[in-house]
Amino acid sequence: MRRFTSRSVLFPAGLILLCTACEAAPSSAVGWGGTIDTLPNGSIMVVNPVSSGLWGEGEGWTVTEELRIGSLDGEGAEVFGEIADLEVDALDRIWVLERQARELRLYGPEGEHIRTVGREGSGPGEFNAPNGLVWSEDGTLWVVDPRNARFSFFDTTGAYLGSQPRGSRSFGLAWDGLLLPGRDVMETDFVFEDDRNFPVWVSYDSTGTAYDSIRAPAFEVETFVFRGDRFTAIMPVPFAPGLSLQLLPNRTVWRGMTDSYRFVQTTLAGDTILIFEQARRPQPVTSEDRKRVLRDLSERMGSTDFDVSRIPDDKPLFEYFFFDELDHMWVRVVPEDPAEDAHLFDVFDPLGRYLGQVRTPTRISLRDPVFREGKLYTVTTDDLEVQYVVRLRIERETGR
């Protein structure tokens, strides 16, 4: 889910821009081999060419690492146990929420540790398994603290300002929500119907009282279940398709099924705004892939009793997507070599046209990295699963 201040509003202004583009070039754009059409329901359909994007030979973006915070050995603020989230302020200082230590750490633009805020507990300014950071419109930093059932507020010096109740009872590794005007919050929650949990987006006021809910797109993940004498282990079926979803601050939703290279933007009510797609052929699941994932499942679940026929013959076409500060969609491509460190992304412009590919020098471990003025802030992990905070510089030579 997107942060409140990290993405501009596309709707309805963006819809006007899209329709204007369609009137100017209903079937194609200059220098681009795809098509843009207006469908009978008023939504926009973009079909991208398979083999090329808007970036020509020698064009495109380069991403380089310019800052890394963290250490394999040592103690104190230079070592991370489990990073839940990070944010960046107007002074380019980096705020890191450390879930394991239950504290909020502030680092300067050059990576120097400035101060640590909070500690484990349930008192004012203390945390219990926090899982999210978000800036409000007035420049207050919110810390999402599900086990304490509250949001805690801090100013840009790290001073504790107060808290408000959290109405949702959902609790994941990452916070799925966004801030609304004032101190209202929209979060993902679940309703139980017909022996199944269905996701809903619920709006809460500053007292934690729900006043609106909308059913979210639902998808049932394929899983292997192993029931032992003392525990039940559940793991996703390797290479099975999934649903990637982004709820934006303008209250529109992007979604895409990972076995289909098609992305759809809708209103919360389900009205389609924009669709773009590209014909892609999936990579086959090789025998080596099967051996590797079955070995991993056996080690994790302590069993070899799996119905291997449920593993698909093809890999997903992508893993997830996110947006940068200029409204480009970055789509994480499934690599041919699962062991490669660099991540490869397809990049699309705000109209849904394919630009080309970008390779990052490090793994991007946050599904919702922070973009600010041509820089990408995220968490990365090395081969030993040690975490680091990194700042990457994006050189956009084409100007797109």
N, C-alpha and C positions, 0 to 999 in steps of 0.2 A: 504494500500500500504506500502511496506517495506521501511525502512530507508536505506540510501546508505551504511552505515558502519556496519549495524547490522547483515548481513547475508553473508556467503561465497558464492563463485560462484560454482554451480553444473554443469553448461553446458558450453562447451562440456565435460569438464573433468568428470563430474558426469555421463554422458551418457556412457563413457568408463567404469567407475566403475560398472554401472548397467549391461552392457553387459558382463563384466568379471564375475560377479556374476551368470549370466544366463548360461555361459559356464561351470562354475564349478558345478552348481546345477540347471539344467534346470527345474526340477519339484518340488524340495523342498530344504529347507535349514536345516542343522543339528539342531535338537532340536526344530524344528518348523513345524507345521502341514499344512502350506499353500503351494501354488504353485507359481512359477515364470516362465514365458514363454515369448519367443520372438514372436511377432505377425508377419504376412507376411509383414506389412509395416515397420518393424524394431523397432516398439515401444515395450515397456516392459509391461507385464500384470502380476499383483500380486493379487492373491486371498487369503485372510486371512481366517484362521479358525474362526468359529463363537464363540466358547466357551472359547478360551484361547489365550494368547499372549506369547511372548518370556520370559516375566518375570514369574519365578516360584513362588511357595509358599514362602512367607517371603522376596521376592525380590521386586523391584520397587523403586519409588522415593517418598520422603516426602518433603512437602513444608511448611515452617514455616515463620511467619511474624517476622522480626527483626527490622523494623523501620517504624514509622508512623509520617507523618507531617501533621498538621492541627488541628483545634479546632472548637468546636461547637459555643463557645462564644468568644468574644474579638474583636479585630480589628487589622489591619495591616497585616503583612506578614504571620501570623499564621492562617488566615482565608481565605478560598477560596470561590469565588462566582461561577465561571464556568471555569474549567480547559480545555483548548483546546488541549494541548499536553504536553509532557515532553521529555527530553533527558538527557543523562548521559555523562560526559566527562571522560578523561583518569585519572583524579584524584578522580573519584567516586563522584564528585559533581553533584547535580541534578538541571537541568534547567527546570522551570515550566512556561508555557505560560498561563497567566491568561486572558481569553477572556473578562470577565466582567470588570475587572479593566484596561484592555488594557496595560498590563505590563509584563515584563519578570523577574522572580524571580530566584535567585541563592541560593541554600542551600548546606551546607557542608555534608560530609559523615555521620555525626551524626545527621543531620537534622537541624542544626543551620542556621538561615538566614544570608547570607553574604551580599547581595546587591540586589537592584531592579533596573532594566534597563527599560527605555522607559516610555511613558505615552500616553494618548489618544491624537490624533491629526494627521495631515498629513505632519508635518515637518520631517526633518532628524531624524531617530531614534525613531519616534513616530508611534503608531499603531492605526488601525481602524478595530476592529473585526478580529484580527489575528486568524488563524486556523491551523497552523502547524509549526513544528520545524524539521530541518534535518541538519546533519553535512556533509560538503563537504569533498573531499579528502584531502584538504590542512588544515583541522582543523578549518574551519570557520563555525560558526553557522548561518544558514539561518532561518529567520522568514518569514513565508508565510503570506502576508497581502493583501487579495483579494480586499477589499474596497478601499485601496490605490493603487491597481493595480501594486504591486511591491513585490520583495523579498528584505528584509533588512538583512545586514550582520553584525555580531559581532564577536570579537575575544574572547578568553577564559577568559579575564578579564571583559568582558561585554562592551568593548569600541566599539562604532559604527564605522564601516569601509566603509559604503556606501550601495548602492542598485542597483538593475537592474529591468527593466520593466517586468511585468508578462503579457504574451500574452493571456493566457486563461481567459475567462470571467466567468467560472463556479465558484460556491461558495457554499460550503457545510459546515457542522459542523466540518468535518475533511478533511484535505488535501489529495486528491487522486493523487499522483504523485511521481516521483523520480528524482534524479539528474543523469545526464549523464556526461561523461568526459568533462573537461573544465567547463564552466558555462551554458551548455545546460540543458534543463529541458524537461521531458516527463510528461504530465498531462492528466487527463481524461477531455474530453469536449463532446459536443453534436452537432449533425447535425439534422436539421429538414427536414424530408421527409414523404410524404403521411400522413400529420397531426400527425406525431409521432416524438418524439425525440429518436435518436439512439446514443449510446455512442461511442466515438472514442478516441484513444490515439494519442495525437498530440505532436510532438517534436518542441521545440522553441529554438532559439539561444539566446545569451545574450542580444540582443536588443528587445526580445519579439516577433520576427518574426517567424511564423510557416514555417517549411520546409519539414515536413513529417507527414502523418497521417495513422493510421491503424484502421479499424473497430473493436471495442471490442465486446465480446459476449453480446448480448442484452437479456433482460428478462423483461416482463411486469408484474409488481406487481399487484396482485388482491387487489382491494380497495373498500371500501364503500364510497359513495359520498352523502353528504347531502347539499342541496342548500336551505339556508334560505333567509329571506328578505334582509339582509345586508351582508351576508357572505356565503362562500362555505367551508364546512369542508370535509377533505379527510383523511381517516384512513385505514391502511392495514387490510385486512380480517384476523381475528385471525387464527393462525395455518396454513395459506396458505403457500405453498412452496415458497422458494426464491432462489436466486443465490448468493453464496459466492465466492468472487473473490480476488486473490492476484496477483499483478504485481510485479515481483522481479527485483532487480538491474541487474541480468544477462539477462534481457529481455526475460524471460520465464514467463508463466502465469499458475497459478493453479486455477482450478474452481471446484465447486461441487454444485449440486442441493440438497437442504436441505431435500427433500423427497426421496433421494436415497443415500445410503452410498457408494458413488463412487467418487473418486477424480482423476482429469485428469490434467497432466502437458503438455503444448504445447509451441511451439515457438510463437512469435507474428504473424507469417504468418499462424498459425493454424496447423502446423505439430505436431502430437502427439509424446511425448517423453516417458511418463510413465503414467500408469493407475494402481490404486490399489483400491480394494473394499473389503467389508465384508458384508455378508448377515445379515441384521438386521430386526427385526420386530418392526414396530412403536407402540407407546403407543396410545391407543384410547383416543379420546376427551370425557371426562366424562360429565355427566349432571352438576356436580359442576363446571367444567371448563367452560361450556357454560354460566352458570349463572354469573360467575365471569367476563368473558370477555364482555358479553352483558351489565352488570352493568357499567363496565369501559367505554365502548363505549357510553352509554347513558349519562354518566356524562361529557365526553369530548366533545361530539358532540351536546348535548342538544336535542336529539331526540331518539325515540325508533323504528323508522321506518327503520328496517333492514331486508334484506332477509336472515334469519338465515340458510336457506338451502345452502347458499354458504360457510358456515363454514365447513371445511372438517371433516370427521369422525375420522381421525388419525392425530396425531401431527407430526411435522417434526422430522427427525432422528437426526439432529444436528442444531446448530444455526450459527456458524462461525468457522473459523480456523485461526491459525497463526503459525509462525515458530520461534524456539529458535536459539541461537547462534551456536548450533551443528547440525542444519538442521533437527531437529525433528519437525514433524507437531503435533500441539496440536489442538484437535477438541473439541469444547464446546458441551457437551452432553446435551440434553434436560432433565431436572430433572423430576423425578416422582412427586416430591412435588415442585410446582413453588415458594413456599415461603422459601425454604431452602436457607441459606446464602452462604454456601460453594459451590463452583463451581466444577463440575466434568468434567474432560477432558480425552478423549482417546488420547494416544500418539503413534505415528508411527515413525520408524527409517527412515533414508534417502533413504532406498531401498523400503519403503512403507510397511514394515512388522509391524504388530500390536505388541506393547510391552505390554501394559496394561493401567490401569487408574491411574490418579493423581487427588487428591482432594486439592484444594487451600483453605486456611483458610478464605479468604475474597473474596468478589466480585471483578471481574476484569472488570472495566468499560471501559477501553481502548481496542478497537478492535485490536490495534497494539502495545502491550506492548514492553518495551525495555528489552532485555536480555544481560547480560554482566557477564562473568566469574562465572557462576553458580548462578546468582542473577536475579530476575525478578522485574522490576520497572513498576508500573502501578498506576492508579487512582482507588479508591474504594469509594463506597457511603454507608452510614448507612441507617437505616430505616426512618430517617428524611430527606433523600436525601442530607445530608451534605457530601461534598467531602473531601477526604484525599489522599495524596500521600503515597504509601506504597512501601517498599522494602521487597521482599520475598526471602528467601534462599532455593535453590533446592539441596537436598542431593540425589545424584545419586549413590546409593549403588551398583547397578549392574555394573556400569562402562559403560553402553551403552548410 
